[in-house]
Amino acid sequence: MRILVCVKRVPAPGARIPLTEDAQAIDARNLGFAISPHEECAVEEAVRITESEGGEVTVLTLGPTEAEEQLRNAVSVGAHHGVLVETGPVDWDPQATAIALASAITALEADRGPFDLILFGNESADAGNYQVGIRVARSLGRPVINGIKGIDLAGDHARAKRETDGGFEVYGVPLPAVIGVKEGINLPRYPTLPGRMKARKAEIGRLGEAQVTGGLTMRRLVHPPEQGSTVEILGEGADAASRVVDVLSELGFVS
């Protein structure tokens, strides 16, 4: 079983994101970076599948040279290979990203044939466009399912489960296929000390700098308006007891 996981280097989720003075890029001088939580789960799922079924996991990313750090993190938790396609510091739109990824995947498959399974995160933590995996699958001519929280393999088919309000939708797809997984499909492991040592020594493959034209042109970045919150002080000490009871009654906790 050969599995490819596509990941993206993003600012650590939850961090406050500063912009450069010209609003053309993120000011990354004091930022930490990671891969998106959905993609962490995709790496974990790929490693679990190969631990059970045998095979190998390759992790692919587009990004600056610094994105090597995220590939080594993936190796430290069980991935076998990391491949970087350098794009420079400017973030690409989904169309250009998908074109570059599809080209890189085709190059990786040239010698050994198609990957049995290509995993994406459901969406990236920064842009949240939900497009790249679907665009790549269409370019490669492979079936794709998104929003998945369970994968079972049976021969040359995969059975994928998508959570709904009433339970699960279950899909069957022939391999090779593309699947986008959601956070919650598993609990990603932490790297062990031997895993970290292995990652430090791992050779990261490079496919050269991607050259893609087309797609959207970024004009400027803007922060969304901050949403404040209102705090109501009910009182102090015992004097607040009656007001607390009133609030609990309004919420339906007491009658």
N, C-alpha and C positions, 0 to 999 in steps of 0.2 A: 504494500500500500504506500504510494507516494502522495504526500499531501503538501500543498503550498498554502501558506498563510500570508496574506497581504496586510501590512500594518502601516500606520502613519505616526510620525513623530509630532506630538502636540504638546502645548504647555500643560503642566501638571493640572489635572482637573481641580477646580476650586480656587485656583490662584487668581489674584487680581492682575489683569492683563494691561500693562502700560503700552502706549503707542509711541512711535518716533515722532519728532516734532512736525515732520511733513505728512504724518498720517498715512504713510505708504507701507508701513511694516510694523510688526510687534517689536518693541524694545526688549530684547531677550537677555540683556546684561545680567539681570538678577533673577531670572526665571529658571525654574527646574523644568525638565521635560520628561515625558513618559510616552507610552502608547495608550490609545483609548481603552477604557474599561471593556468595551465589547470585544476589542481585538485581543486584549489579555485573555479573555475567555476563549477566543478562537484559537490562540496558541495552545492554551491548556487542553482544549478539546482535541486538537491535532495530536498532541503528545500522548494523551490517554488512548486515542485510537491506535496509534502505532505501538504503544506498550501492550495492547491487547491483541492486535492483529499482525504486528510486525510491520516493518517498513521504515520510512524516514520522513522527517519534517524539514521543509525548507521555508525560511521566512524572508519575504521580499519587501523592500520599502523604497519609495522615491523620496529624495530629500537631500539636504546638505551633507557634507562629510560627517558632521556631528551626529547624524542619525545612525552611525555605526554603533553608538551606545545602546540604542534600542534593540538593534539586532543582537548584540552581545547579551543583553538582558534575556532575550528569547532563548538563546543558546544555554544560558545558565539554568533555565527551568526545563530543558529537555529537547529543544530543537536541535537538529543535526547540522544545518547549514544556514548561513545568512548571506543575502545578496543585496547590494546597494546599487541603485541607479541614481546617480547624482543629478540634481536639478538646480543647484544653486540656492540662494537664500529666499527667493520669492516663491510664495505658495501658489500652486496651480489650481485652476478651476476643475470641476469634475470631468469635463469633456477632455481636456488636455491630459489630466491624470490617467483617465481610462485608456486613452490612446497609447500613452507611454507604457502603462502596465501591460496591456495586451501585447505590445511589441516585445517587452522584456520576457513575458511568459512564453511567447512563441520561440524566442531565442533559447530559453532554458529547456524547452521541450524538443528542440531540433535533434538532439542526439539520442535521447532516451524515450521519446514518445510523450504523450500527454500525462499530466498529473491526474491521478484518479479522482482527487478532490481538491478544489480550491476554496479556501475559507476566507471570508471577510468579516469584519465587524458590521453590525447592522447599520451603523453610521459613525462618523468620526466625532470625537468629543468637542472639537473646535467649530467646524463648519456645519456638521449635522445635515449634509445634503442628501443622504440616502441613495445616491446615484451610482457611485463608482463600481460597486460589485455588479450591478445590473448592466451597466454599459460594457464592462469587461466581458461578461458572459455572452452578451449579444455579439460582441466583436469576435469572440472565439467560437460562436455557434453552439453554445452549451446550455443546458437547462439551468435555471436559477431559482432559488427560493430564498426569501428574506424573512427576518424576524423569527429565527428558529431557536427553540429552547430544548431540543433533544435530537440526537442523531444516532441511528442504528444502521449497521451495515450488514447486508446479506448478499454475498457473492458480488455480482456486478450491478447491484442496486443499492440505493440509500433510502432509508425511511426517516423522514424529518418531521418533527412536531412543532407546531406554532401554537402558542398559548392564546386563548380567547376568553371572553368573559364567562362563557359556559363550560370551559374545559380546554380541549386541544383540537386543532385541525391536523390531520396526518396526511403527509404527501409522500409519494413514492417516485423516485427519479432514477433513471439509468446513469451509471458512471461512464465517462467523467462528467462531473457536475460542479456547479458553483453554489455555495450556500453562505448566506449571511447570518451570523449568530448574534444573539442578544445576551447581555449581561444577565446572569442567573442560570445559564445552562450548566454551569459548574462553579466551583470555588477555586480560582487559580492558586497554585502552590507558590511558596516562597523559594527563592533559590537557596540551595545548600552551599556550604563552603567548597566542596569539590566541584559543584556546578559553576560557581564563580571563577574558580581557577581554570576550569575548562574553557569558559567564555573568554577569559583574558588571552588565552593562547589560540583561540579559534581564528582561522583564516576567513576573512569576510570577502566574498566574491564581489567583483565590480563589473558592471556591464558598460561602463563608460557614461559620459554625460548625455542625457536624453535631449534630443532636439525635436520639439513639437511646436507646430504653429496652429493657430486657430483657437477657438474657445472664447471665453469672456475676457475682457480687459478690466483690471481692477483700477478704479478711479481713486478711492481713498477709503480708509477704515474709520469707523465711528463707534464710539461706545454707546450702547443702548442707554436710554434714560434710567437713572437709578430709581428704584421703587422703595420708598420709605415705608415704615410701619408705625402704627400708633399704639402707644402703651397707656393703659388706663390704670391709675393707682386706686385700688378699692378702699384703701384705708391702712391704718397701722395697728398691729397687735390685735387685741380682742375687739376693738371697735370695728374691724373689717369683717367680723364673722357673719353678720346678717347680710352684708352685701355679697359675700362669697356664696352663701346659701341661695340668694336670689339668682346669681349667675348660673349656678349648677342647676337650678330649677328651669331657667330659660333654655339650657342645653339639653334638658331631659334626663339628667343624671339622678335627680331626686324628685320626689312628688309629694 
